[in-house]
Amino acid sequence: MREAAFSNDFQVSELFTTNSEIVFMRQPFGLEWMSTNADAFAAYEHGDWKLAINLFHKVLEMKPEDKPTKNILAFMQQHDNIPPADWQGFKFFDE
């Protein structure tokens, strides 16, 4: 599956609606949270970090303990909230 995802033969995001375990795991999160989080992450990926930061703060208002959101915000802050010149839409988090 990993190789298929990296070769664009498979979209990992499809699992969020087709995999029953992932669907079940996401039930505690409301549609507003999921929509805001998706919009924030899309802005982050596309390098619109100003919008991403605003949306990620809304995500934290709904779920203050969200560690992935806090990690992304910390990463952006390390770069003065400006995408690096070589930004390709992602950063691997090892924590």
N, CA, C and O of each residue as an XYZ file, in Angstrom:
380
protein
N       0.832     -1.186      0.000
C       0.000      0.000      0.000
C       0.880      1.254      0.000
O       0.560      2.251     -0.648
N       1.989      1.186      0.737
C       2.891      2.344      0.807
C       3.422      2.688     -0.583
O       3.401      3.849     -0.991
N       3.896      1.680     -1.302
C       4.440      1.913     -2.639
C       3.366      2.457     -3.573
O       3.635      3.340     -4.388
N       2.155      1.931     -3.456
C       1.051      2.414     -4.296
C       0.748      3.878     -4.000
O       0.473      4.658     -4.912
N       0.800      4.250     -2.720
C       0.533      5.646     -2.349
C       1.612      6.565     -2.901
O       1.307      7.645     -3.408
N       2.877      6.144     -2.805
C       3.968      6.987     -3.292
C       4.001      7.079     -4.816
O       4.550      8.035     -5.365
N       3.426      6.106     -5.496
C       3.397      6.160     -6.961
C       2.070      6.723     -7.477
O       1.787      6.670     -8.674
N       1.258      7.263     -6.556
C      -0.041      7.865     -6.883
C      -1.035      6.876     -7.470
O      -1.960      7.272     -8.179
N      -0.851      5.581     -7.178
C      -1.811      4.567     -7.602
C      -2.883      4.363     -6.534
O      -3.832      3.605     -6.735
N      -2.730      5.029     -5.425
C      -3.624      4.847     -4.287
C      -3.665      6.143     -3.498
O      -2.619      6.739     -3.242
N      -4.838      6.585     -3.113
C      -4.991      7.799     -2.317
C      -5.270      7.403     -0.873
O      -6.330      6.859     -0.564
N      -4.319      7.676      0.006
C      -4.474      7.336      1.411
C      -5.735      7.972      1.978
O      -6.404      7.377      2.822
N      -6.057      9.156      1.526
C      -7.232      9.868      2.055
C      -8.529      9.091      1.840
O      -9.497      9.306      2.570
N      -8.570      8.202      0.864
C      -9.771      7.392      0.632
C     -10.107      6.518      1.833
O     -11.273      6.206      2.074
N      -9.088      6.127      2.582
C      -9.314      5.267      3.743
C     -10.173      5.937      4.810
O     -10.832      5.259      5.597
N     -10.165      7.255      4.834
C     -10.941      7.960      5.856
C     -12.443      7.774      5.679
O     -13.209      8.000      6.617
N     -12.863      7.374      4.511
C     -14.295      7.138      4.288
C     -14.609      5.683      3.953
O     -15.773      5.283      3.994
N     -13.596      4.888      3.621
C     -13.872      3.507      3.200
C     -13.449      2.461      4.226
O     -13.998      1.359      4.226
N     -12.506      2.763      5.086
C     -12.034      1.801      6.071
C     -12.900      1.895      7.317
O     -12.953      2.943      7.961
N     -13.585      0.799      7.662
C     -14.550      0.830      8.769
C     -13.895      1.174     10.109
O     -14.515      1.847     10.933
N     -12.671      0.735     10.343
C     -11.997      1.049     11.605
C     -11.666      2.531     11.702
O     -11.809      3.129     12.768
N     -11.228      3.124     10.609
C     -10.914      4.554     10.621
C     -12.196      5.368     10.755
O     -12.228      6.357     11.486
N     -13.246      4.963     10.060
C     -14.534      5.653     10.167
C     -15.011      5.618     11.616
O     -15.462      6.637     12.140
N     -14.919      4.464     12.269
C     -15.330      4.326     13.663
C     -14.488      5.205     14.580
O     -15.015      5.861     15.478
N     -13.165      5.214     14.348
C     -12.245      5.988     15.177
C     -12.542      7.487     15.096
O     -12.322      8.217     16.062
N     -13.037      7.941     13.954
C     -13.271      9.370     13.751
C     -14.639      9.841     14.259
O     -14.903     11.043     14.259
N     -15.497      8.941     14.682
C     -16.845      9.317     15.101
C     -16.900     10.372     16.197
O     -17.784     11.227     16.148
N     -15.998     10.362     17.192
C     -16.102     11.390     18.237
C     -15.860     12.821     17.742
O     -16.211     13.782     18.425
N     -15.269     12.958     16.572
C     -14.986     14.280     16.035
C     -16.179     14.741     15.200
O     -16.663     14.013     14.334
N     -16.636     15.936     15.468
C     -17.780     16.462     14.731
C     -17.415     16.862     13.310
O     -16.241     16.993     12.966
N     -18.428     17.050     12.504
C     -18.210     17.442     11.115
C     -17.522     18.800     11.005
O     -16.705     19.016     10.109
N     -17.855     19.720     11.923
C     -17.223     21.043     11.890
C     -15.721     20.919     12.148
O     -14.917     21.561     11.473
N     -15.345     20.086     13.132
C     -13.931     19.889     13.425
C     -13.224     19.272     12.223
O     -12.158     19.736     11.818
N     -13.820     18.226     11.656
C     -13.182     17.547     10.522
C     -13.045     18.474      9.315
O     -12.021     18.463      8.631
N     -14.069     19.269      9.058
C     -14.031     20.191      7.928
C     -12.983     21.277      8.137
O     -12.212     21.588      7.229
N     -12.958     21.848      9.330
C     -11.980     22.898      9.640
C     -10.567     22.333      9.592
O      -9.659     22.971      9.060
N     -10.381     21.146     10.144
C      -9.062     20.516     10.129
C      -8.620     20.225      8.689
O      -7.462     20.451      8.338
N      -9.528     19.732      7.871
C      -9.190     19.445      6.466
C      -8.815     20.720      5.721
O      -7.861     20.730      4.943
N      -9.565     21.795      5.956
C      -9.258     23.077      5.309
C      -7.909     23.619      5.784
O      -7.128     24.145      4.991
N      -7.645     23.485      7.087
C      -6.381     23.961      7.639
C      -5.214     23.183      7.043
O      -4.197     23.764      6.667
N      -5.371     21.869      6.961
C      -4.286     21.056      6.439
C      -4.056     21.323      4.952
O      -2.915     21.327      4.490
N      -5.130     21.546      4.208
C      -4.986     21.868      2.782
C      -4.234     23.185      2.607
O      -3.369     23.294      1.738
N      -4.555     24.175      3.419
C      -3.844     25.462      3.349
C      -2.372     25.273      3.709
O      -1.492     25.844      3.065
N      -2.112     24.481      4.729
C      -0.734     24.162      5.135
C       0.022     23.512      3.978
O       1.127     23.935      3.640
N      -0.570     22.492      3.377
C       0.083     21.788      2.268
C       0.392     22.721      1.105
O       1.462     22.639      0.502
N      -0.550     23.610      0.794
C      -0.399     24.506     -0.355
C       0.465     25.731     -0.060
O       0.684     26.567     -0.936
N       0.953     25.832      1.173
C       1.848     26.934      1.515
C       1.160     28.211      1.933
O       1.814     29.244      2.077
N      -0.156     28.166      2.132
C      -0.881     29.335      2.626
C      -0.912     29.250      4.147
O      -1.947     28.979      4.756
N       0.247     29.489      4.737
C       0.379     29.273      6.175
C      -0.379     30.287      7.004
O      -0.753     29.978      8.136
N      -0.621     31.468      6.500
C      -1.404     32.451      7.252
C      -2.816     31.910      7.475
O      -3.329     31.943      8.594
N      -3.435     31.415      6.415
C      -4.766     30.828      6.528
C      -4.714     29.571      7.390
O      -5.575     29.364      8.245
N      -3.704     28.733      7.166
C      -3.580     27.489      7.923
C      -3.509     27.760      9.419
O      -4.162     27.079     10.209
N      -2.723     28.744      9.804
C      -2.577     29.073     11.226
C      -3.918     29.485     11.823
O      -4.284     29.025     12.905
N      -4.648     30.343     11.130
C      -5.953     30.767     11.629
C      -6.893     29.577     11.797
O      -7.597     29.465     12.802
N      -6.897     28.691     10.803
C      -7.790     27.530     10.871
C      -7.338     26.525     11.925
O      -8.171     25.955     12.630
N      -6.032     26.303     12.042
C      -5.550     25.379     13.075
C      -5.871     25.899     14.474
O      -6.118     25.106     15.383
N      -5.872     27.213     14.658
C      -6.275     27.747     15.967
C      -7.757     27.483     16.223
O      -8.147     27.256     17.368
N      -8.580     27.506     15.193
C      -9.997     27.146     15.359
C     -10.133     25.673     15.721
O     -10.982     25.301     16.531
N      -9.286     24.834     15.113
C      -9.270     23.409     15.445
C      -8.968     23.232     16.934
O      -9.618     22.440     17.617
N      -7.977     23.976     17.430
C      -7.617     23.861     18.844
C      -8.697     24.406     19.774
O      -8.799     23.971     20.921
N      -9.496     25.346     19.300
C     -10.620     25.813     20.117
C     -11.617     24.680     20.332
O     -12.239     24.578     21.389
N     -11.762     23.832     19.316
C     -12.708     22.717     19.409
C     -12.112     21.506     20.122
O     -12.835     20.739     20.758
N     -10.804     21.336     20.016
C     -10.126     20.189     20.638
C      -8.737     20.651     21.091
O      -7.750     20.423     20.392
N      -8.657     21.297     22.254
C      -7.411     21.918     22.713
C      -6.229     20.966     22.871
O      -5.079     21.402     22.809
N      -6.486     19.690     23.073
C      -5.388     18.750     23.304
C      -4.879     18.091     22.017
O      -4.117     17.127     22.094
N      -5.272     18.576     20.855
C      -4.909     17.939     19.590
C      -3.416     18.089     19.295
O      -2.967     19.132     18.819
N      -2.662     17.043     19.583
C      -1.201     17.081     19.463
C      -0.727     17.255     18.015
O       0.203     18.031     17.795
N      -1.308     16.582     17.017
C      -0.841     16.832     15.654
C      -0.968     18.298     15.235
O      -0.082     18.833     14.569
N      -2.055     18.938     15.619
C      -2.228     20.355     15.298
C      -1.167     21.196     15.996
O      -0.586     22.098     15.392
N      -0.917     20.902     17.260
C       0.117     21.633     17.992
C       1.491     21.430     17.345
O       2.285     22.368     17.271
N       1.773     20.213     16.877
C       3.055     19.941     16.218
C       3.204     20.736     14.928
O       4.269     21.291     14.656
N       2.152     20.789     14.142
C       2.206     21.540     12.885
C       2.398     23.031     13.162
O       3.210     23.684     12.506
N       1.655     23.570     14.130
C       1.809     24.982     14.472
C       3.225     25.283     14.971
O       3.794     26.322     14.637
N       3.791     24.378     15.766
C       5.159     24.571     16.262
C       6.160     24.543     15.109
O       7.103     25.333     15.081
N       5.953     23.635     14.163
C       6.838     23.559     13.000
C       6.772     24.853     12.194
O       7.802     25.390     11.789
N       5.555     25.352     11.963
C       5.415     26.593     11.205
C       6.065     27.749     11.957
O       6.699     28.609     11.345
N       5.914     27.777     13.266
C       6.510     28.853     14.065
C       8.038     28.816     13.985
O       8.685     29.864     13.994
N       8.619     27.609     13.907
C      10.073     27.483     13.764
C      10.565     28.139     12.474
O      11.738     28.493     12.355
N       9.665     28.295     11.523
C      10.007     28.919     10.238
C       9.398     30.315     10.119
O       9.162     30.806      9.015
N       9.147     30.947     11.264
C       8.543     32.280     11.317
C       7.226     32.340     10.546
O       6.872     33.370      9.973
N       6.510     31.217     10.543
C       5.207     31.095      9.890
C       5.247     31.392      8.392
O       4.267     31.854      7.807
N       6.399     31.118      7.788
C       6.584     31.284      6.345
C       7.107     29.961      5.796
O       8.097     29.438      6.309
N       6.465     29.405      4.763
C       6.954     28.127      4.226
C       8.397     28.247      3.744
O       8.767     29.255      3.144
N       9.216     27.224      4.002
C      10.590     27.247      3.493
C      10.593     27.351      1.964
O       9.629     26.962      1.304
N      11.672     27.873      1.421
C      11.772     28.044     -0.036
C      11.604     26.729     -0.773
O      11.108     26.711     -1.899
N      12.013     25.619     -0.151
C      11.904     24.315     -0.803
C      10.652     23.542     -0.369
O      10.611     22.318     -0.490
N       9.638     24.246      0.135
C       8.419     23.619      0.642
C       7.753     22.783     -0.446
O       7.503     23.268     -1.550
N       7.467     21.514     -0.120
C       6.816     20.618     -1.065
C       5.469     20.135     -0.541
O       4.878     19.209     -1.097
N       4.987     20.757      0.522
C       3.660     20.434      1.020
C       3.618     19.451      2.167
O       2.535     19.054      2.598
N       4.770     19.048      2.672
C       4.769     18.105      3.785
C       6.069     18.196      4.574
O       7.085     18.709      4.106
N       5.984     17.677      5.781
C       7.151     17.514      6.658
C       6.917     16.229      7.420
O       5.830     16.001      7.949
N       7.932     15.395      7.477
C       7.804     14.171      8.253
C       8.000     14.506      9.728
O       8.991     15.129     10.107
N       7.040     14.085     10.556
C       7.146     14.277     11.992
C       7.631     12.977     12.603
O       7.048     11.920     12.364
N       8.680     13.049     13.379
C       9.228     11.842     13.975
C       8.926     11.727     15.460
O       9.387     10.785     16.105
N       8.160     12.663     16.022
C       7.826     12.555     17.421
C       6.513     11.837     17.600
O       6.061     11.649     18.729
